[in-house]
């Protein structure tokens, strides 16, 4: 089983809107892996953002299954996948998401 850690940074007005986006991601991913939302909180570095973190367990090594479901335009750096809204060639499941990282914990 593979352990993954997903961090998503969302630009919304309040924690209820952040939780709505977190639930959207959870529903999208629940058919391909086991996951849990670890936290939804204000991001200390950028006050307009909320940080949502997920713990993800996946039976196989097909991490692309996850990335393909939630966004397009990921950059890969070893065991870490990075998505950034500044990449004009990218898109994500929600237009509220500004940055994301998916890390394969080895």
VEXBAVEX-493889 format. One line per 3 residues: number of its first residue (from 1); their letters; for each residue x, y, z of N, C-alpha, C. Coordinates in Angstrom, 1 decimal, padded with zeros to 4 digits. Layout:
BEGIN
NUM	A	X,Y,Z,X,Y,Z,X,Y,Z ~ ...
***
This chain:
BEGIN
1	XXX	000.8,-001.2,000.0,000.0,000.0,000.0,000.9,001.2,000.0 ~ 000.5,002.2,-000.8,001.3,003.5,-000.9,000.6,004.5,000.0 ~ 001.5,005.3,000.7,001.0,006.4,001.5,001.4,007.7,000.8
4	XXX	000.4,008.5,000.6,000.5,009.8,000.0,000.0,010.9,000.9 ~ 000.6,012.1,000.7,000.2,013.3,001.4,-000.2,014.4,000.5 ~ -001.4,014.9,000.5,-001.9,015.9,-000.4,-002.1,017.2,000.3
7	XXX	-001.5,018.3,-000.1,-001.8,019.6,000.4,-002.3,020.5,-000.7 ~ -003.4,021.1,-000.4,-004.1,022.0,-001.4,-004.3,023.4,-000.7 ~ -004.0,024.4,-001.5,-004.2,025.8,-001.0,-005.3,026.4,-001.8
10	XXX	-006.3,026.9,-001.0,-007.6,027.4,-001.6,-007.8,028.8,-001.2 ~ -008.2,029.6,-002.2,-008.5,031.0,-002.0,-010.0,031.2,-001.9 ~ -010.5,031.2,-000.7,-012.0,031.4,-000.4,-012.2,032.3,000.8
13	XXX	-013.4,032.7,001.0,-013.7,033.7,002.1,-013.7,033.1,003.5 ~ -014.1,031.9,003.7,-014.2,031.3,005.0,-014.0,029.8,005.0 ~ -013.9,029.3,006.3,-013.6,027.9,006.4,-014.7,027.0,005.9
16	XXX	-016.0,027.4,005.8,-017.1,026.6,005.3,-016.9,026.4,003.8 ~ -016.4,027.5,003.1,-016.2,027.4,001.6,-015.0,026.5,001.4 ~ -014.0,026.6,002.3,-012.8,025.7,002.2,-013.2,024.2,002.4
19	XXX	-014.0,024.0,003.3,-014.5,022.6,003.6,-015.3,022.1,002.4 ~ -016.1,023.0,001.7,-016.8,022.6,000.5,-015.9,022.1,-000.6 ~ -014.8,022.8,-000.8,-013.8,022.4,-001.8,-013.1,021.1,-001.3
22	XXX	-012.8,021.0,-000.1,-012.2,019.8,000.5,-013.1,018.5,000.3 ~ -014.4,018.7,000.5,-015.4,017.6,000.3,-015.5,017.3,-001.2 ~ -015.4,018.2,-002.1,-015.4,018.0,-003.5,-014.2,017.1,-003.9
25	XXX	-013.0,017.4,-003.4,-011.8,016.6,-003.7,-012.0,015.2,-003.1 ~ -012.5,015.1,-001.8,-012.7,013.8,-001.2,-013.6,012.9,-002.0 ~ -014.7,013.5,-002.4,-015.7,012.7,-003.2,-015.1,012.2,-004.5
28	XXX	-014.3,013.1,-005.2,-013.7,012.7,-006.4,-012.7,011.6,-006.3 ~ -012.0,011.6,-005.2,-010.9,010.6,-005.0,-011.3,009.3,-004.2 ~ -012.4,009.3,-003.6,-012.8,008.2,-002.7,-013.0,006.9,-003.5
31	XXX	-013.2,006.9,-004.8,-013.4,005.7,-005.5,-012.1,005.0,-006.0 ~ -011.0,005.8,-005.9,-009.7,005.2,-006.3,-008.7,005.0,-005.2 ~ -009.0,005.5,-004.0,-008.1,005.3,-002.8,-008.8,005.6,-001.5
34	XXX	-008.2,005.2,-000.5,-008.7,005.5,000.9,-008.1,006.8,001.3 ~ -008.9,007.7,001.8,-008.3,009.0,002.2,-009.1,009.6,003.4 ~ -008.4,010.5,004.1,-009.0,011.2,005.2,-008.5,012.7,005.1
37	XXX	-009.4,013.6,005.5,-009.0,015.0,005.6,-008.4,015.2,006.9 ~ -007.1,015.6,007.0,-006.4,015.8,008.2,-006.7,017.2,008.8 ~ -006.8,018.2,008.0,-007.0,019.6,008.5,-007.5,020.5,007.4
40	XXX	-008.3,021.5,007.8,-008.8,022.6,007.0,-008.6,023.8,007.9 ~ -007.6,024.6,007.5,-007.3,025.8,008.4,-006.7,026.9,007.5 ~ -006.8,028.1,008.1,-006.1,029.3,007.5,-004.7,029.0,007.3
43	XXX	-004.1,029.5,006.1,-002.7,029.3,005.8,-002.0,030.5,006.4 ~ -001.1,030.2,007.3,-000.4,031.3,008.0,000.4,032.2,007.1 ~ 000.9,031.7,006.0,001.8,032.5,005.2,001.0,033.5,004.2
46	XXX	-000.2,033.0,003.8,-001.0,033.9,002.9,-002.4,033.9,003.5 ~ -002.8,035.0,004.2,-004.0,035.0,004.9,-005.3,034.8,004.1 ~ -005.2,035.0,002.8,-006.4,034.8,001.9,-006.6,033.3,001.6
49	XXX	-005.7,032.5,001.9,-005.7,031.1,001.6,-006.1,030.2,002.8 ~ -006.7,029.1,002.5,-006.9,028.0,003.4,-006.1,026.8,003.0 ~ -005.5,026.1,003.9,-004.7,024.9,003.6,-005.6,023.7,004.0
52	XXX	-005.7,022.8,003.0,-006.4,021.5,003.3,-005.4,020.4,003.1 ~ -005.3,019.5,004.0,-004.3,018.4,003.9,-005.1,017.1,004.0 ~ -004.7,016.1,003.2,-005.3,014.8,003.1,-004.2,013.7,003.3
55	XXX	-004.5,012.7,004.0,-003.7,011.5,004.1,-004.4,010.5,003.1 ~ -003.6,010.0,002.1,-004.2,009.1,001.1,-003.4,007.8,001.1 ~ -004.2,006.7,001.0,-003.6,005.3,000.9,-004.1,004.7,-000.4
58	XXX	-003.2,004.3,-001.2,-003.5,003.7,-002.5,-002.9,002.3,-002.6 ~ -003.7,001.4,-003.1,-003.2,000.0,-003.2,-002.1,-000.2,-004.2 ~ -002.2,000.5,-005.3,-001.2,000.4,-006.4,-000.3,001.6,-006.5
61	XXX	000.7,001.6,-007.4,001.6,002.7,-007.6,001.1,003.7,-008.6 ~ -000.1,003.6,-009.1,-000.6,004.5,-010.1,-001.0,005.9,-009.5 ~ 000.0,006.7,-009.2,-000.3,008.0,-008.6,-000.9,008.9,-009.7
64	XXX	-000.7,008.6,-010.9,-001.3,009.4,-012.0,-002.8,009.3,-012.0 ~ -003.3,008.2,-011.4,-004.8,008.1,-011.3,-005.3,009.2,-010.5 ~ -004.6,009.5,-009.4,-005.0,010.6,-008.5,-004.9,012.0,-009.2
67	XXX	-003.7,012.2,-009.7,-003.4,013.5,-010.4,-004.4,013.8,-011.5 ~ -004.7,012.8,-012.3,-005.6,012.9,-013.5,-007.0,013.2,-013.0 ~ -007.4,012.7,-011.9,-008.8,013.0,-011.4,-009.0,014.4,-010.9
70	XXX	-007.9,015.0,-010.4,-008.2,016.3,-009.7,-007.5,017.5,-010.5 ~ -006.6,017.3,-011.4,-006.0,018.4,-012.0,-005.1,018.0,-013.2 ~ -004.8,019.0,-014.0,-004.0,018.8,-015.2,-002.8,019.8,-015.1
73	XXX	-001.6,019.4,-015.5,-000.5,020.3,-015.5,000.4,020.2,-014.3 ~ 000.6,019.0,-013.8,001.4,018.7,-012.6,002.9,018.7,-013.1 ~ 003.8,019.3,-012.3,005.2,019.1,-012.4,005.7,018.1,-011.5
76	XXX	006.6,017.2,-011.9,007.1,016.1,-011.1,008.5,016.3,-010.7 ~ 008.8,016.2,-009.4,010.1,016.4,-008.8,010.4,015.2,-007.9 ~ 010.9,014.1,-008.4,011.1,012.9,-007.6,009.8,012.3,-007.2
79	XXX	009.6,012.3,-005.8,008.4,011.7,-005.2,007.3,012.8,-005.0 ~ 007.5,014.0,-005.5,006.6,015.1,-005.2,006.0,015.6,-006.6 ~ 004.7,015.8,-006.6,004.0,016.3,-007.7,003.5,017.7,-007.3
82	XXX	003.8,018.7,-008.1,003.4,020.1,-007.8,002.4,020.6,-008.8 ~ 001.4,021.3,-008.4,000.4,021.9,-009.3,000.4,023.4,-008.9 ~ 000.4,024.3,-009.8,000.4,025.8,-009.6,-000.4,026.5,-010.6
85	XXX	-001.3,027.3,-010.1,-002.3,028.1,-010.9,-001.5,029.0,-011.9 ~ -000.3,029.4,-011.5,000.5,030.3,-012.4,000.9,029.6,-013.7 ~ 000.9,028.3,-013.7,001.1,027.5,-015.0,-000.1,027.6,-015.8
88	XXX	-000.1,028.4,-016.9,-001.3,028.7,-017.7,-001.8,027.5,-018.5 ~ -001.0,026.4,-018.5,-001.4,025.2,-019.2,-002.1,024.3,-018.3 ~ -002.4,024.7,-017.0,-002.9,023.8,-016.0,-004.4,024.1,-015.7
91	XXX	-005.1,023.1,-015.1,-006.4,023.3,-014.6,-006.6,022.4,-013.4 ~ -007.6,022.7,-012.6,-007.8,021.9,-011.4,-009.3,021.7,-011.2 ~ -009.7,020.7,-010.4,-011.1,020.4,-010.2,-012.0,021.6,-009.7
94	XXX	-011.3,022.5,-009.0,-012.0,023.7,-008.5,-011.2,024.9,-008.9 ~ -011.8,026.0,-009.3,-011.1,027.2,-009.7,-010.7,028.0,-008.5 ~ -011.0,027.5,-007.3,-010.6,028.2,-006.0,-009.2,027.7,-005.6
97	XXX	-008.7,026.7,-006.2,-007.4,026.1,-005.8,-006.3,026.9,-006.5 ~ -005.3,027.3,-005.7,-004.1,028.1,-006.2,-002.8,027.3,-006.3 ~ -002.7,026.3,-005.4,-001.4,025.5,-005.4,-001.7,024.2,-004.7
100	XXX	-001.0,023.1,-005.2,-001.2,021.8,-004.6,000.1,021.0,-004.7 ~ 000.3,020.2,-003.7,001.4,019.2,-003.8,000.9,017.8,-003.3 ~ 001.4,016.8,-004.0,001.1,015.5,-003.7,002.4,014.8,-003.5
103	XXX	002.6,014.3,-002.3,003.9,013.7,-002.0,003.7,012.2,-001.7 ~ 004.6,011.4,-002.4,004.6,009.9,-002.2,005.6,009.7,-001.0 ~ 005.0,009.2,000.1,005.8,008.9,001.3,006.4,007.6,001.1
106	X	007.8,007.5,001.1,008.4,006.2,000.9,009.0,005.7,002.2
***
